[in-house]
Amino acid sequence: MYFLKNFILNLHRKKNVALGLAWLIIRLKYLEYSLKNAYNIKFFFLKYPFFIDVFWQIGTFTEFTSYLISWII
């Protein structure tokens, strides 16, 4: 049980790290793109205001479910 609980906790940490890295890479790529085309920034965020928030929502959901499962175990 202890091993399984730690495995789930480590899994959620790795998933959050992966999501954080994906978010960072996308932000850096978009920054590189937006520096080339600075006027596109406002249009991008007007068109996709939820874009960055999606990563936060996925991260908090996986964190909540992993803690819930580990608490049940």
The first five atom37 places (N, CA, C, CB, O) and aatype in JSON, in Angstrom:
{
  "aatype": [12, 18, 13, 10, 11, 2, 13, 9, 10, 2, 10, 8, 1, 11, 11, 2, 19, 0, 10, 7, 10, 0, 17, 10, 9, 9, 1, 10, 11, 18, 10, 6, 18, 15, 10, 11, 2, 0, 18, 2, 9, 11, 13, 13, 13, 10, 11, 18, 14, 13, 13, 9, 3, 19, 13, 17, 5, 9, 7, 16, 13, 16, 6, 13, 16, 15, 18, 10, 9, 15, 17, 9, 9],
  "atom_mask": [
    [1, 1, 1, 1, 1],
    [1, 1, 1, 1, 1],
    [1, 1, 1, 1, 1],
    [1, 1, 1, 1, 1],
    [1, 1, 1, 1, 1],
    [1, 1, 1, 1, 1],
    [1, 1, 1, 1, 1],
    [1, 1, 1, 1, 1],
    [1, 1, 1, 1, 1],
    [1, 1, 1, 1, 1],
    [1, 1, 1, 1, 1],
    [1, 1, 1, 1, 1],
    [1, 1, 1, 1, 1],
    [1, 1, 1, 1, 1],
    [1, 1, 1, 1, 1],
    [1, 1, 1, 1, 1],
    [1, 1, 1, 1, 1],
    [1, 1, 1, 1, 1],
    [1, 1, 1, 1, 1],
    [1, 1, 1, 0, 1],
    [1, 1, 1, 1, 1],
    [1, 1, 1, 1, 1],
    [1, 1, 1, 1, 1],
    [1, 1, 1, 1, 1],
    [1, 1, 1, 1, 1],
    [1, 1, 1, 1, 1],
    [1, 1, 1, 1, 1],
    [1, 1, 1, 1, 1],
    [1, 1, 1, 1, 1],
    [1, 1, 1, 1, 1],
    [1, 1, 1, 1, 1],
    [1, 1, 1, 1, 1],
    [1, 1, 1, 1, 1],
    [1, 1, 1, 1, 1],
    [1, 1, 1, 1, 1],
    [1, 1, 1, 1, 1],
    [1, 1, 1, 1, 1],
    [1, 1, 1, 1, 1],
    [1, 1, 1, 1, 1],
    [1, 1, 1, 1, 1],
    [1, 1, 1, 1, 1],
    [1, 1, 1, 1, 1],
    [1, 1, 1, 1, 1],
    [1, 1, 1, 1, 1],
    [1, 1, 1, 1, 1],
    [1, 1, 1, 1, 1],
    [1, 1, 1, 1, 1],
    [1, 1, 1, 1, 1],
    [1, 1, 1, 1, 1],
    [1, 1, 1, 1, 1],
    [1, 1, 1, 1, 1],
    [1, 1, 1, 1, 1],
    [1, 1, 1, 1, 1],
    [1, 1, 1, 1, 1],
    [1, 1, 1, 1, 1],
    [1, 1, 1, 1, 1],
    [1, 1, 1, 1, 1],
    [1, 1, 1, 1, 1],
    [1, 1, 1, 0, 1],
    [1, 1, 1, 1, 1],
    [1, 1, 1, 1, 1],
    [1, 1, 1, 1, 1],
    [1, 1, 1, 1, 1],
    [1, 1, 1, 1, 1],
    [1, 1, 1, 1, 1],
    [1, 1, 1, 1, 1],
    [1, 1, 1, 1, 1],
    [1, 1, 1, 1, 1],
    [1, 1, 1, 1, 1],
    [1, 1, 1, 1, 1],
    [1, 1, 1, 1, 1],
    [1, 1, 1, 1, 1],
    [1, 1, 1, 1, 1]
  ],
  "atom_positions": [
    [[0.83, -1.2, 0.0], [0.0, 0.0, 0.0], [0.87, 1.26, 0.0], [-0.94, 0.0, 1.21], [0.6, 2.21, -0.73]],
    [[1.91, 1.25, 0.83], [2.79, 2.42, 0.92], [3.48, 2.68, -0.41], [3.85, 2.22, 2.04], [3.6, 3.82, -0.85]],
    [[3.92, 1.59, -1.05], [4.59, 1.72, -2.35], [3.63, 2.29, -3.39], [5.14, 0.36, -2.83], [3.99, 3.17, -4.18]],
    [[2.4, 1.78, -3.38], [1.41, 2.25, -4.35], [1.07, 3.72, -4.14], [0.13, 1.4, -4.25], [0.93, 4.48, -5.1]],
    [[0.95, 4.11, -2.86], [0.66, 5.5, -2.54], [1.78, 6.42, -3.03], [0.45, 5.68, -1.02], [1.52, 7.45, -3.64]],
    [[3.03, 6.03, -2.76], [4.17, 6.84, -3.21], [4.26, 6.87, -4.73], [5.47, 6.29, -2.63], [4.6, 7.9, -5.32]],
    [[3.93, 5.74, -5.36], [3.97, 5.68, -6.82], [2.98, 6.67, -7.43], [3.66, 4.26, -7.31], [3.3, 7.37, -8.39]],
    [[1.78, 6.72, -6.87], [0.75, 7.64, -7.38], [1.17, 9.09, -7.15], [-0.62, 7.36, -6.71], [1.0, 9.94, -8.02]],
    [[1.73, 9.37, -5.96], [2.18, 10.74, -5.67], [3.3, 11.15, -6.6], [2.63, 10.86, -4.21], [3.31, 12.28, -7.1]],
    [[4.26, 10.25, -6.84], [5.36, 10.57, -7.75], [4.85, 10.74, -9.18], [6.42, 9.47, -7.7], [5.36, 11.58, -9.92]],
    [[3.85, 9.94, -9.55], [3.28, 10.05, -10.89], [2.67, 11.42, -11.08], [2.23, 8.95, -11.13], [2.86, 12.05, -12.12]],
    [[1.94, 11.89, -10.09], [1.3, 13.2, -10.23], [2.34, 14.31, -10.25], [0.28, 13.44, -9.1], [2.16, 15.32, -10.93]],
    [[3.44, 14.14, -9.51], [4.5, 15.15, -9.55], [5.16, 15.19, -10.92], [5.56, 14.87, -8.46], [5.42, 16.27, -11.46]],
    [[5.42, 14.0, -11.48], [6.04, 13.95, -12.81], [5.12, 14.53, -13.86], [6.42, 12.51, -13.18], [5.56, 15.21, -14.79]],
    [[3.82, 14.26, -13.72], [2.86, 14.79, -14.68], [2.81, 16.31, -14.61], [1.46, 14.19, -14.43], [2.74, 16.98, -15.63]],
    [[2.85, 16.85, -13.38], [2.84, 18.3, -13.23], [4.12, 18.92, -13.78], [2.66, 18.69, -11.77], [4.08, 19.99, -14.38]],
    [[5.25, 18.24, -13.59], [6.51, 18.74, -14.15], [6.43, 18.72, -15.67], [7.72, 17.88, -13.65], [6.87, 19.66, -16.34]],
    [[5.87, 17.64, -16.22], [5.74, 17.55, -17.68], [4.82, 18.64, -18.21], [5.21, 16.16, -18.09], [5.1, 19.25, -19.24]],
    [[3.72, 18.87, -17.51], [2.81, 19.93, -17.93], [3.47, 21.29, -17.83], [1.53, 19.91, -17.1], [3.29, 22.15, -18.69]],
    [[4.24, 21.49, -16.75], [4.95, 22.76, -16.59], [5.97, 22.99, -17.69], [0.0, 0.0, 0.0], [6.1, 24.1, -18.2]],
    [[6.69, 21.92, -18.06], [7.67, 22.04, -19.14], [6.98, 22.31, -20.48], [8.53, 20.77, -19.24], [7.44, 23.13, -21.27]],
    [[5.87, 21.62, -20.7], [5.12, 21.86, -21.95], [4.62, 23.29, -22.0], [3.93, 20.88, -22.07], [4.7, 23.94, -23.04]],
    [[4.12, 23.78, -20.87], [3.64, 25.17, -20.8], [4.78, 26.14, -21.08], [3.02, 25.46, -19.42], [4.62, 27.1, -21.83]],
    [[5.95, 25.87, -20.47], [7.11, 26.75, -20.66], [7.58, 26.74, -22.11], [8.26, 26.32, -19.73], [7.89, 27.79, -22.67]],
    [[7.65, 25.54, -22.71], [8.1, 25.44, -24.1], [7.14, 26.19, -25.02], [8.22, 23.96, -24.53], [7.56, 26.91, -25.92]],
    [[5.84, 26.0, -24.78], [4.86, 26.69, -25.63], [4.96, 28.2, -25.45], [3.43, 26.21, -25.3], [4.88, 28.95, -26.42]],
    [[5.15, 28.64, -24.19], [5.3, 30.08, -23.94], [6.55, 30.62, -24.62], [5.35, 30.37, -22.43], [6.51, 31.7, -25.21]],
    [[7.66, 29.88, -24.54], [8.9, 30.36, -25.17], [8.77, 30.4, -26.69], [10.08, 29.47, -24.76], [9.23, 31.34, -27.34]],
    [[8.15, 29.36, -27.24], [7.95, 29.33, -28.69], [7.04, 30.48, -29.12], [7.36, 27.98, -29.14], [7.28, 31.13, -30.13]],
    [[5.99, 30.7, -28.32], [5.09, 31.79, -28.68], [5.77, 33.15, -28.49], [3.81, 31.72, -27.83], [5.53, 34.08, -29.26]],
    [[6.62, 33.26, -27.47], [7.36, 34.51, -27.26], [8.28, 34.79, -28.43], [8.16, 34.45, -25.94], [8.39, 35.92, -28.92]],
    [[8.95, 33.73, -28.88], [9.83, 33.86, -30.04], [9.03, 34.31, -31.27], [10.56, 32.52, -30.33], [9.47, 35.15, -32.05]],
    [[7.86, 33.72, -31.42], [6.99, 34.08, -32.54], [6.48, 35.51, -32.39], [5.8, 33.11, -32.65], [6.44, 36.28, -33.36]],
    [[6.08, 35.87, -31.16], [5.47, 37.19, -30.95], [6.5, 38.31, -31.02], [4.76, 37.23, -29.62], [6.15, 39.45, -31.33]],
    [[7.77, 38.0, -30.72], [8.8, 39.02, -30.88], [9.0, 39.34, -32.36], [10.13, 38.56, -30.24], [9.32, 40.47, -32.73]],
    [[8.81, 38.31, -33.19], [8.91, 38.55, -34.63], [7.68, 39.32, -35.13], [9.05, 37.21, -35.4], [7.78, 40.18, -36.01]],
    [[6.54, 39.0, -34.56], [5.27, 39.65, -34.96], [4.59, 40.21, -33.72], [4.32, 38.64, -35.7], [3.62, 39.64, -33.23]],
    [[5.09, 41.32, -33.21], [4.63, 41.83, -31.91], [3.16, 42.22, -31.93], [5.46, 43.02, -31.5], [2.5, 42.14, -30.9]],
    [[2.65, 42.63, -33.05], [1.26, 43.08, -33.1], [0.27, 41.94, -32.97], [1.0, 43.82, -34.4], [-0.92, 42.18, -32.75]],
    [[0.73, 40.68, -33.1], [-0.19, 39.53, -33.02], [-0.53, 39.14, -31.59], [0.42, 38.35, -33.72], [-1.45, 38.35, -31.39]],
    [[0.17, 39.67, -30.6], [-0.05, 39.24, -29.21], [-1.5, 39.48, -28.79], [0.9, 39.98, -28.25], [-2.17, 38.57, -28.3]],
    [[-1.98, 40.71, -28.98], [-3.33, 41.03, -28.51], [-4.38, 40.2, -29.25], [-3.62, 42.52, -28.7], [-5.37, 39.79, -28.65]],
    [[-4.17, 39.95, -30.54], [-5.13, 39.15, -31.29], [-5.14, 37.7, -30.81], [-4.81, 39.21, -32.8], [-6.19, 37.06, -30.76]],
    [[-3.94, 37.19, -30.46], [-3.86, 35.8, -29.97], [-4.65, 35.64, -28.68], [-2.39, 35.38, -29.76], [-5.42, 34.7, -28.53]],
    [[-4.44, 36.57, -27.73], [-5.11, 36.43, -26.43], [-6.58, 36.79, -26.51], [-4.42, 37.29, -25.4], [-7.38, 36.31, -25.7]],
    [[-6.95, 37.64, -27.46], [-8.38, 37.91, -27.65], [-9.08, 36.69, -28.24], [-8.58, 39.13, -28.55], [-10.23, 36.4, -27.92]],
    [[-8.36, 35.98, -29.11], [-8.96, 34.82, -29.75], [-8.96, 33.6, -28.83], [-8.21, 34.5, -31.04], [-9.93, 32.84, -28.8]],
    [[-7.85, 33.4, -28.07], [-7.73, 32.23, -27.2], [-7.42, 32.66, -25.77], [-6.63, 31.27, -27.72], [-6.3, 32.45, -25.31]],
    [[-8.38, 33.25, -25.06], [-8.08, 33.7, -23.68], [-7.91, 32.53, -22.71], [-9.19, 34.61, -23.19], [-7.3, 32.7, -21.65]],
    [[-8.44, 31.36, -23.06], [-8.4, 30.21, -22.16], [-7.14, 29.38, -22.34], [-9.62, 29.35, -22.37], [-6.93, 28.42, -21.6]],
    [[-6.3, 29.73, -23.32], [-5.2, 28.87, -23.75], [-4.26, 28.49, -22.6], [-4.41, 29.56, -24.84], [-3.97, 27.31, -22.4]],
    [[-3.78, 29.48, -21.85], [-2.8, 29.2, -20.79], [-3.5, 28.58, -19.59], [-2.06, 30.5, -20.37], [-2.91, 27.75, -18.89]],
    [[-4.75, 28.97, -19.34], [-5.48, 28.47, -18.18], [-5.73, 26.97, -18.27], [-6.79, 29.2, -18.03], [-5.89, 26.32, -17.24]],
    [[-5.76, 26.42, -19.47], [-6.02, 24.98, -19.65], [-4.97, 24.15, -18.92], [-6.04, 24.62, -21.15], [-5.3, 23.15, -18.28]],
    [[-3.69, 24.56, -19.02], [-2.63, 23.81, -18.37], [-2.8, 23.83, -16.85], [-1.26, 24.38, -18.75], [-2.58, 22.82, -16.18]],
    [[-3.19, 24.99, -16.31], [-3.41, 25.11, -14.87], [-4.54, 24.19, -14.43], [-3.72, 26.57, -14.48], [-4.43, 23.5, -13.42]],
    [[-5.62, 24.18, -15.19], [-6.78, 23.34, -14.85], [-6.41, 21.86, -14.86], [-7.94, 23.61, -15.82], [-6.79, 21.13, -13.95]],
    [[-5.68, 21.42, -15.88], [-5.27, 20.01, -15.97], [-4.37, 19.66, -14.8], [-4.56, 19.72, -17.32], [-4.52, 18.6, -14.19]],
    [[-3.42, 20.54, -14.49], [-2.49, 20.29, -13.38], [-3.21, 20.17, -12.05], [0.0, 0.0, 0.0], [-2.92, 19.25, -11.28]],
    [[-4.15, 21.09, -11.76], [-4.86, 21.03, -10.49], [-5.78, 19.82, -10.43], [-5.65, 22.32, -10.26], [-5.96, 19.23, -9.37]],
    [[-6.38, 19.45, -11.56], [-7.27, 18.29, -11.58], [-6.49, 17.01, -11.29], [-7.98, 18.18, -12.93], [-6.93, 16.18, -10.5]],
    [[-5.33, 16.84, -11.93], [-4.53, 15.63, -11.69], [-4.01, 15.6, -10.27], [-3.36, 15.55, -12.68], [-3.93, 14.54, -9.65]],
    [[-3.64, 16.78, -9.75], [-3.17, 16.84, -8.37], [-4.27, 16.43, -7.41], [-2.66, 18.26, -8.03], [-4.04, 15.64, -6.5]],
    [[-5.48, 16.95, -7.62], [-6.6, 16.64, -6.74], [-6.94, 15.15, -6.8], [-7.82, 17.47, -7.13], [-7.13, 14.52, -5.76]],
    [[-7.03, 14.6, -8.01], [-7.41, 13.19, -8.13], [-6.33, 12.27, -7.56], [-7.67, 12.84, -9.6], [-6.65, 11.25, -6.95]],
    [[-5.05, 12.63, -7.76], [-4.0, 11.77, -7.23], [-3.98, 11.79, -5.71], [-2.63, 12.2, -7.77], [-3.77, 10.76, -5.07]],
    [[-4.21, 12.96, -5.11], [-4.28, 13.02, -3.65], [-5.5, 12.29, -3.12], [-4.3, 14.48, -3.17], [-5.44, 11.64, -2.08]],
    [[-6.6, 12.39, -3.85], [-7.82, 11.69, -3.44], [-7.6, 10.18, -3.47], [-9.0, 12.09, -4.35], [-7.98, 9.48, -2.53]],
    [[-7.0, 9.68, -4.55], [-6.74, 8.25, -4.67], [-5.76, 7.79, -3.59], [-6.18, 7.91, -6.07], [-5.95, 6.74, -2.98]],
    [[-4.71, 8.59, -3.35], [-3.73, 8.2, -2.34], [-4.36, 8.24, -0.94], [-2.5, 9.13, -2.39], [-3.98, 7.45, -0.08]],
    [[-5.3, 9.14, -0.71], [-5.96, 9.2, 0.59], [-6.87, 7.99, 0.78], [-6.78, 10.51, 0.72], [-6.97, 7.45, 1.88]],
    [[-7.53, 7.57, -0.3], [-8.41, 6.39, -0.22], [-7.58, 5.13, 0.04], [-9.23, 6.23, -1.54], [-7.99, 4.27, 0.82]],
    [[-6.42, 5.03, -0.61], [-5.54, 3.87, -0.42], [-4.97, 3.93, 0.98], [-4.41, 3.83, -1.48], [-4.2, 3.05, 1.37]]
  ]
}
